[in-house]
């Protein structure tokens, strides 16, 4: 049976990505009102990424490593774990902290963002980086799940 923790982990991460797309859009033409909304969205994204990290870590420790990982490794797609889980568990560590850094920059420069193009551009680039890393995490999660499903199909 599929654990509901996987769904929570993915949902928190995906909504976190959407939060940083929201930040990006709000900062394209910053005003005090849009900056306030961007701060709310960034804080929401930070919280969601940390929740995703916690839920995913719990799932990894108590379900994946004991039950799913061995299944994938003997299945027809062992690379799903050997490559994508290894990448995911190391790269994902950066995502909550990059998002927290982005939120911190947003708070630090909120009064200057309408005129400070360098600060605004830096935050926009960080938002793009967060969205790209987040999307790659989702794709890798899909490939890992596919590895588990194919192993279950082959299992006698």
mmCIF file of the C-alpha atoms, coordinates in Angstrom:
data_MODEL
# 
_entry.id   MODEL 
# 
loop_
_atom_site.group_PDB 
_atom_site.id 
_atom_site.type_symbol 
_atom_site.label_atom_id 
_atom_site.label_alt_id 
_atom_site.label_comp_id 
_atom_site.label_asym_id 
_atom_site.label_entity_id 
_atom_site.label_seq_id 
_atom_site.pdbx_PDB_ins_code 
_atom_site.Cartn_x 
_atom_site.Cartn_y 
_atom_site.Cartn_z 
_atom_site.occupancy 
_atom_site.B_iso_or_equiv 
_atom_site.pdbx_formal_charge 
_atom_site.auth_seq_id 
_atom_site.auth_comp_id 
_atom_site.auth_asym_id 
_atom_site.auth_atom_id 
_atom_site.pdbx_PDB_model_num 
ATOM 1   C CA . UNK A 1 1   ? 0.000  0.000   0.000   1.00 0.00 ? 1   UNK A CA 1 
ATOM 2   C CA . UNK A 1 2   ? 1.193  3.478   -0.826  1.00 0.00 ? 2   UNK A CA 1 
ATOM 3   C CA . UNK A 1 3   ? 1.919  5.582   2.228   1.00 0.00 ? 3   UNK A CA 1 
ATOM 4   C CA . UNK A 1 4   ? -0.045 8.833   2.571   1.00 0.00 ? 4   UNK A CA 1 
ATOM 5   C CA . UNK A 1 5   ? 3.255  10.398  3.644   1.00 0.00 ? 5   UNK A CA 1 
ATOM 6   C CA . UNK A 1 6   ? 4.396  10.311  0.015   1.00 0.00 ? 6   UNK A CA 1 
ATOM 7   C CA . UNK A 1 7   ? 1.365  12.377  -0.988  1.00 0.00 ? 7   UNK A CA 1 
ATOM 8   C CA . UNK A 1 8   ? 1.939  14.865  1.832   1.00 0.00 ? 8   UNK A CA 1 
ATOM 9   C CA . UNK A 1 9   ? 5.640  15.115  0.999   1.00 0.00 ? 9   UNK A CA 1 
ATOM 10  C CA . UNK A 1 10  ? 4.899  15.792  -2.664  1.00 0.00 ? 10  UNK A CA 1 
ATOM 11  C CA . UNK A 1 11  ? 1.988  18.156  -1.976  1.00 0.00 ? 11  UNK A CA 1 
ATOM 12  C CA . UNK A 1 12  ? 3.984  20.292  0.460   1.00 0.00 ? 12  UNK A CA 1 
ATOM 13  C CA . UNK A 1 13  ? 6.841  20.497  -2.040  1.00 0.00 ? 13  UNK A CA 1 
ATOM 14  C CA . UNK A 1 14  ? 4.639  21.320  -5.021  1.00 0.00 ? 14  UNK A CA 1 
ATOM 15  C CA . UNK A 1 15  ? 2.683  23.995  -3.169  1.00 0.00 ? 15  UNK A CA 1 
ATOM 16  C CA . UNK A 1 16  ? 6.035  25.378  -1.964  1.00 0.00 ? 16  UNK A CA 1 
ATOM 17  C CA . UNK A 1 17  ? 7.098  25.684  -5.612  1.00 0.00 ? 17  UNK A CA 1 
ATOM 18  C CA . UNK A 1 18  ? 3.871  27.518  -6.441  1.00 0.00 ? 18  UNK A CA 1 
ATOM 19  C CA . UNK A 1 19  ? 4.528  29.885  -3.524  1.00 0.00 ? 19  UNK A CA 1 
ATOM 20  C CA . UNK A 1 20  ? 7.852  30.922  -5.060  1.00 0.00 ? 20  UNK A CA 1 
ATOM 21  C CA . UNK A 1 21  ? 6.264  31.346  -8.487  1.00 0.00 ? 21  UNK A CA 1 
ATOM 22  C CA . UNK A 1 22  ? 3.878  33.686  -6.665  1.00 0.00 ? 22  UNK A CA 1 
ATOM 23  C CA . UNK A 1 23  ? 6.853  35.569  -5.153  1.00 0.00 ? 23  UNK A CA 1 
ATOM 24  C CA . UNK A 1 24  ? 8.399  35.887  -8.604  1.00 0.00 ? 24  UNK A CA 1 
ATOM 25  C CA . UNK A 1 25  ? 5.215  37.308  -10.119 1.00 0.00 ? 25  UNK A CA 1 
ATOM 26  C CA . UNK A 1 26  ? 4.682  39.766  -7.258  1.00 0.00 ? 26  UNK A CA 1 
ATOM 27  C CA . UNK A 1 27  ? 8.212  41.122  -7.656  1.00 0.00 ? 27  UNK A CA 1 
ATOM 28  C CA . UNK A 1 28  ? 8.022  41.767  -11.386 1.00 0.00 ? 28  UNK A CA 1 
ATOM 29  C CA . UNK A 1 29  ? 6.470  45.182  -10.639 1.00 0.00 ? 29  UNK A CA 1 
ATOM 30  C CA . UNK A 1 30  ? 7.063  45.707  -6.932  1.00 0.00 ? 30  UNK A CA 1 
ATOM 31  C CA . UNK A 1 31  ? 4.924  48.054  -4.879  1.00 0.00 ? 31  UNK A CA 1 
ATOM 32  C CA . UNK A 1 32  ? 4.498  48.021  -1.104  1.00 0.00 ? 32  UNK A CA 1 
ATOM 33  C CA . UNK A 1 33  ? 1.331  45.936  -1.565  1.00 0.00 ? 33  UNK A CA 1 
ATOM 34  C CA . UNK A 1 34  ? 2.921  43.338  -3.877  1.00 0.00 ? 34  UNK A CA 1 
ATOM 35  C CA . UNK A 1 35  ? 6.031  43.129  -1.678  1.00 0.00 ? 35  UNK A CA 1 
ATOM 36  C CA . UNK A 1 36  ? 3.822  42.397  1.323   1.00 0.00 ? 36  UNK A CA 1 
ATOM 37  C CA . UNK A 1 37  ? 2.125  39.583  -0.617  1.00 0.00 ? 37  UNK A CA 1 
ATOM 38  C CA . UNK A 1 38  ? 5.520  38.298  -1.790  1.00 0.00 ? 38  UNK A CA 1 
ATOM 39  C CA . UNK A 1 39  ? 6.722  38.092  1.821   1.00 0.00 ? 39  UNK A CA 1 
ATOM 40  C CA . UNK A 1 40  ? 3.625  36.100  2.777   1.00 0.00 ? 40  UNK A CA 1 
ATOM 41  C CA . UNK A 1 41  ? 4.115  33.751  -0.178  1.00 0.00 ? 41  UNK A CA 1 
ATOM 42  C CA . UNK A 1 42  ? 7.830  33.313  0.573   1.00 0.00 ? 42  UNK A CA 1 
ATOM 43  C CA . UNK A 1 43  ? 7.164  32.535  4.229   1.00 0.00 ? 43  UNK A CA 1 
ATOM 44  C CA . UNK A 1 44  ? 4.499  30.044  3.186   1.00 0.00 ? 44  UNK A CA 1 
ATOM 45  C CA . UNK A 1 45  ? 6.960  28.457  0.741   1.00 0.00 ? 45  UNK A CA 1 
ATOM 46  C CA . UNK A 1 46  ? 9.658  28.197  3.420   1.00 0.00 ? 46  UNK A CA 1 
ATOM 47  C CA . UNK A 1 47  ? 7.246  26.512  5.842   1.00 0.00 ? 47  UNK A CA 1 
ATOM 48  C CA . UNK A 1 48  ? 6.025  24.115  3.160   1.00 0.00 ? 48  UNK A CA 1 
ATOM 49  C CA . UNK A 1 49  ? 9.546  23.125  2.105   1.00 0.00 ? 49  UNK A CA 1 
ATOM 50  C CA . UNK A 1 50  ? 10.521 22.408  5.705   1.00 0.00 ? 50  UNK A CA 1 
ATOM 51  C CA . UNK A 1 51  ? 7.320  20.391  6.180   1.00 0.00 ? 51  UNK A CA 1 
ATOM 52  C CA . UNK A 1 52  ? 8.083  18.451  2.999   1.00 0.00 ? 52  UNK A CA 1 
ATOM 53  C CA . UNK A 1 53  ? 11.592 17.810  4.287   1.00 0.00 ? 53  UNK A CA 1 
ATOM 54  C CA . UNK A 1 54  ? 10.347 16.550  7.652   1.00 0.00 ? 54  UNK A CA 1 
ATOM 55  C CA . UNK A 1 55  ? 7.603  14.336  6.200   1.00 0.00 ? 55  UNK A CA 1 
ATOM 56  C CA . UNK A 1 56  ? 9.929  12.979  3.496   1.00 0.00 ? 56  UNK A CA 1 
ATOM 57  C CA . UNK A 1 57  ? 12.642 12.291  6.053   1.00 0.00 ? 57  UNK A CA 1 
ATOM 58  C CA . UNK A 1 58  ? 10.230 10.451  8.310   1.00 0.00 ? 58  UNK A CA 1 
ATOM 59  C CA . UNK A 1 59  ? 8.976  8.376   5.369   1.00 0.00 ? 59  UNK A CA 1 
ATOM 60  C CA . UNK A 1 60  ? 12.541 7.626   4.261   1.00 0.00 ? 60  UNK A CA 1 
ATOM 61  C CA . UNK A 1 61  ? 13.644 6.481   7.718   1.00 0.00 ? 61  UNK A CA 1 
ATOM 62  C CA . UNK A 1 62  ? 10.634 4.384   8.642   1.00 0.00 ? 62  UNK A CA 1 
ATOM 63  C CA . UNK A 1 63  ? 9.219  3.088   5.355   1.00 0.00 ? 63  UNK A CA 1 
ATOM 64  C CA . UNK A 1 64  ? 11.391 3.681   2.298   1.00 0.00 ? 64  UNK A CA 1 
ATOM 65  C CA . UNK A 1 65  ? 14.740 2.437   3.594   1.00 0.00 ? 65  UNK A CA 1 
ATOM 66  C CA . UNK A 1 66  ? 13.235 -0.742  5.102   1.00 0.00 ? 66  UNK A CA 1 
ATOM 67  C CA . UNK A 1 67  ? 10.628 -1.688  2.503   1.00 0.00 ? 67  UNK A CA 1 
ATOM 68  C CA . UNK A 1 68  ? 10.841 0.276   -0.752  1.00 0.00 ? 68  UNK A CA 1 
ATOM 69  C CA . UNK A 1 69  ? 14.580 0.691   -1.281  1.00 0.00 ? 69  UNK A CA 1 
ATOM 70  C CA . UNK A 1 70  ? 15.348 -3.069  -1.208  1.00 0.00 ? 70  UNK A CA 1 
ATOM 71  C CA . UNK A 1 71  ? 12.455 -3.682  -3.581  1.00 0.00 ? 71  UNK A CA 1 
ATOM 72  C CA . UNK A 1 72  ? 13.720 -1.105  -6.084  1.00 0.00 ? 72  UNK A CA 1 
ATOM 73  C CA . UNK A 1 73  ? 17.302 -2.381  -5.863  1.00 0.00 ? 73  UNK A CA 1 
ATOM 74  C CA . UNK A 1 74  ? 16.314 -5.930  -6.899  1.00 0.00 ? 74  UNK A CA 1 
ATOM 75  C CA . UNK A 1 75  ? 13.757 -4.752  -9.458  1.00 0.00 ? 75  UNK A CA 1 
ATOM 76  C CA . UNK A 1 76  ? 14.278 -3.977  -13.141 1.00 0.00 ? 76  UNK A CA 1 
ATOM 77  C CA . UNK A 1 77  ? 15.112 -0.299  -12.457 1.00 0.00 ? 77  UNK A CA 1 
ATOM 78  C CA . UNK A 1 78  ? 17.693 -0.262  -9.644  1.00 0.00 ? 78  UNK A CA 1 
ATOM 79  C CA . UNK A 1 79  ? 19.047 2.991   -11.060 1.00 0.00 ? 79  UNK A CA 1 
ATOM 80  C CA . UNK A 1 80  ? 15.878 4.675   -9.751  1.00 0.00 ? 80  UNK A CA 1 
ATOM 81  C CA . UNK A 1 81  ? 17.368 4.432   -6.272  1.00 0.00 ? 81  UNK A CA 1 
ATOM 82  C CA . UNK A 1 82  ? 21.065 4.402   -7.134  1.00 0.00 ? 82  UNK A CA 1 
ATOM 83  C CA . UNK A 1 83  ? 20.876 7.641   -9.089  1.00 0.00 ? 83  UNK A CA 1 
ATOM 84  C CA . UNK A 1 84  ? 17.721 9.573   -8.308  1.00 0.00 ? 84  UNK A CA 1 
ATOM 85  C CA . UNK A 1 85  ? 17.223 8.857   -4.613  1.00 0.00 ? 85  UNK A CA 1 
ATOM 86  C CA . UNK A 1 86  ? 20.875 9.627   -3.950  1.00 0.00 ? 86  UNK A CA 1 
ATOM 87  C CA . UNK A 1 87  ? 20.682 12.901  -5.883  1.00 0.00 ? 87  UNK A CA 1 
ATOM 88  C CA . UNK A 1 88  ? 17.337 13.827  -4.372  1.00 0.00 ? 88  UNK A CA 1 
ATOM 89  C CA . UNK A 1 89  ? 18.336 13.258  -0.775  1.00 0.00 ? 89  UNK A CA 1 
ATOM 90  C CA . UNK A 1 90  ? 21.421 15.463  -1.163  1.00 0.00 ? 90  UNK A CA 1 
ATOM 91  C CA . UNK A 1 91  ? 20.151 18.232  -3.427  1.00 0.00 ? 91  UNK A CA 1 
ATOM 92  C CA . UNK A 1 92  ? 16.836 18.606  -1.598  1.00 0.00 ? 92  UNK A CA 1 
ATOM 93  C CA . UNK A 1 93  ? 18.720 19.595  1.541   1.00 0.00 ? 93  UNK A CA 1 
ATOM 94  C CA . UNK A 1 94  ? 19.469 22.927  -0.102  1.00 0.00 ? 94  UNK A CA 1 
ATOM 95  C CA . UNK A 1 95  ? 15.882 23.779  -1.020  1.00 0.00 ? 95  UNK A CA 1 
ATOM 96  C CA . UNK A 1 96  ? 14.522 24.770  2.414   1.00 0.00 ? 96  UNK A CA 1 
ATOM 97  C CA . UNK A 1 97  ? 17.624 26.833  3.095   1.00 0.00 ? 97  UNK A CA 1 
ATOM 98  C CA . UNK A 1 98  ? 17.668 28.576  -0.294  1.00 0.00 ? 98  UNK A CA 1 
ATOM 99  C CA . UNK A 1 99  ? 14.013 29.432  0.262   1.00 0.00 ? 99  UNK A CA 1 
ATOM 100 C CA . UNK A 1 100 ? 14.778 30.739  3.769   1.00 0.00 ? 100 UNK A CA 1 
ATOM 101 C CA . UNK A 1 101 ? 17.640 32.814  2.343   1.00 0.00 ? 101 UNK A CA 1 
ATOM 102 C CA . UNK A 1 102 ? 15.312 34.209  -0.329  1.00 0.00 ? 102 UNK A CA 1 
ATOM 103 C CA . UNK A 1 103 ? 12.735 35.122  2.314   1.00 0.00 ? 103 UNK A CA 1 
ATOM 104 C CA . UNK A 1 104 ? 15.480 36.801  4.380   1.00 0.00 ? 104 UNK A CA 1 
ATOM 105 C CA . UNK A 1 105 ? 16.640 38.858  1.395   1.00 0.00 ? 105 UNK A CA 1 
ATOM 106 C CA . UNK A 1 106 ? 13.067 39.850  0.687   1.00 0.00 ? 106 UNK A CA 1 
ATOM 107 C CA . UNK A 1 107 ? 12.634 41.055  4.265   1.00 0.00 ? 107 UNK A CA 1 
ATOM 108 C CA . UNK A 1 108 ? 15.995 42.834  4.304   1.00 0.00 ? 108 UNK A CA 1 
ATOM 109 C CA . UNK A 1 109 ? 15.437 44.700  1.028   1.00 0.00 ? 109 UNK A CA 1 
ATOM 110 C CA . UNK A 1 110 ? 11.649 45.140  1.097   1.00 0.00 ? 110 UNK A CA 1 
ATOM 111 C CA . UNK A 1 111 ? 11.777 48.945  1.312   1.00 0.00 ? 111 UNK A CA 1 
ATOM 112 C CA . UNK A 1 112 ? 14.280 49.242  -1.547  1.00 0.00 ? 112 UNK A CA 1 
ATOM 113 C CA . UNK A 1 113 ? 12.876 46.662  -3.965  1.00 0.00 ? 113 UNK A CA 1 
ATOM 114 C CA . UNK A 1 114 ? 10.894 49.128  -6.106  1.00 0.00 ? 114 UNK A CA 1 
ATOM 115 C CA . UNK A 1 115 ? 14.133 50.984  -6.910  1.00 0.00 ? 115 UNK A CA 1 
ATOM 116 C CA . UNK A 1 116 ? 16.949 48.491  -6.210  1.00 0.00 ? 116 UNK A CA 1 
ATOM 117 C CA . UNK A 1 117 ? 17.054 46.438  -9.398  1.00 0.00 ? 117 UNK A CA 1 
ATOM 118 C CA . UNK A 1 118 ? 20.077 44.407  -8.258  1.00 0.00 ? 118 UNK A CA 1 
ATOM 119 C CA . UNK A 1 119 ? 18.380 43.169  -5.096  1.00 0.00 ? 119 UNK A CA 1 
ATOM 120 C CA . UNK A 1 120 ? 15.146 42.489  -6.942  1.00 0.00 ? 120 UNK A CA 1 
ATOM 121 C CA . UNK A 1 121 ? 16.973 40.616  -9.699  1.00 0.00 ? 121 UNK A CA 1 
ATOM 122 C CA . UNK A 1 122 ? 18.846 38.504  -7.139  1.00 0.00 ? 122 UNK A CA 1 
ATOM 123 C CA . UNK A 1 123 ? 15.582 37.508  -5.464  1.00 0.00 ? 123 UNK A CA 1 
ATOM 124 C CA . UNK A 1 124 ? 13.966 36.769  -8.824  1.00 0.00 ? 124 UNK A CA 1 
ATOM 125 C CA . UNK A 1 125 ? 16.910 34.538  -9.809  1.00 0.00 ? 125 UNK A CA 1 
ATOM 126 C CA . UNK A 1 126 ? 16.674 32.713  -6.495  1.00 0.00 ? 126 UNK A CA 1 
ATOM 127 C CA . UNK A 1 127 ? 12.953 32.151  -7.092  1.00 0.00 ? 127 UNK A CA 1 
ATOM 128 C CA . UNK A 1 128 ? 13.728 30.654  -10.505 1.00 0.00 ? 128 UNK A CA 1 
ATOM 129 C CA . UNK A 1 129 ? 16.405 28.436  -8.953  1.00 0.00 ? 129 UNK A CA 1 
ATOM 130 C CA . UNK A 1 130 ? 13.951 27.264  -6.270  1.00 0.00 ? 130 UNK A CA 1 
ATOM 131 C CA . UNK A 1 131 ? 11.299 26.460  -8.876  1.00 0.00 ? 131 UNK A CA 1 
ATOM 132 C CA . UNK A 1 132 ? 13.773 24.551  -11.070 1.00 0.00 ? 132 UNK A CA 1 
ATOM 133 C CA . UNK A 1 133 ? 15.199 22.534  -8.170  1.00 0.00 ? 133 UNK A CA 1 
ATOM 134 C CA . UNK A 1 134 ? 11.693 21.879  -6.858  1.00 0.00 ? 134 UNK A CA 1 
ATOM 135 C CA . UNK A 1 135 ? 10.476 20.678  -10.254 1.00 0.00 ? 135 UNK A CA 1 
ATOM 136 C CA . UNK A 1 136 ? 13.499 18.396  -10.573 1.00 0.00 ? 136 UNK A CA 1 
ATOM 137 C CA . UNK A 1 137 ? 12.723 16.972  -7.118  1.00 0.00 ? 137 UNK A CA 1 
ATOM 138 C CA . UNK A 1 138 ? 9.193  16.187  -8.285  1.00 0.00 ? 138 UNK A CA 1 
ATOM 139 C CA . UNK A 1 139 ? 10.481 14.536  -11.451 1.00 0.00 ? 139 UNK A CA 1 
ATOM 140 C CA . UNK A 1 140 ? 12.985 12.448  -9.509  1.00 0.00 ? 140 UNK A CA 1 
ATOM 141 C CA . UNK A 1 141 ? 10.280 11.442  -7.030  1.00 0.00 ? 141 UNK A CA 1 
ATOM 142 C CA . UNK A 1 142 ? 8.183  10.271  -9.959  1.00 0.00 ? 142 UNK A CA 1 
ATOM 143 C CA . UNK A 1 143 ? 11.072 8.209   -11.346 1.00 0.00 ? 143 UNK A CA 1 
ATOM 144 C CA . UNK A 1 144 ? 11.728 6.657   -7.933  1.00 0.00 ? 144 UNK A CA 1 
ATOM 145 C CA . UNK A 1 145 ? 8.037  5.758   -7.590  1.00 0.00 ? 145 UNK A CA 1 
ATOM 146 C CA . UNK A 1 146 ? 8.140  4.251   -11.071 1.00 0.00 ? 146 UNK A CA 1 
ATOM 147 C CA . UNK A 1 147 ? 11.099 2.116   -9.998  1.00 0.00 ? 147 UNK A CA 1 
ATOM 148 C CA . UNK A 1 148 ? 9.080  0.856   -7.040  1.00 0.00 ? 148 UNK A CA 1 
ATOM 149 C CA . UNK A 1 149 ? 5.979  0.153   -9.134  1.00 0.00 ? 149 UNK A CA 1 
ATOM 150 C CA . UNK A 1 150 ? 7.916  -1.776  -11.781 1.00 0.00 ? 150 UNK A CA 1 
ATOM 151 C CA . UNK A 1 151 ? 9.580  -3.843  -9.062  1.00 0.00 ? 151 UNK A CA 1 
ATOM 152 C CA . UNK A 1 152 ? 6.157  -4.725  -7.651  1.00 0.00 ? 152 UNK A CA 1 
ATOM 153 C CA . UNK A 1 153 ? 4.888  -5.715  -11.106 1.00 0.00 ? 153 UNK A CA 1 
ATOM 154 C CA . UNK A 1 154 ? 7.836  -8.052  -11.676 1.00 0.00 ? 154 UNK A CA 1 
ATOM 155 C CA . UNK A 1 155 ? 7.740  -9.528  -8.155  1.00 0.00 ? 155 UNK A CA 1 
ATOM 156 C CA . UNK A 1 156 ? 6.207  -13.066 -8.215  1.00 0.00 ? 156 UNK A CA 1 
# 
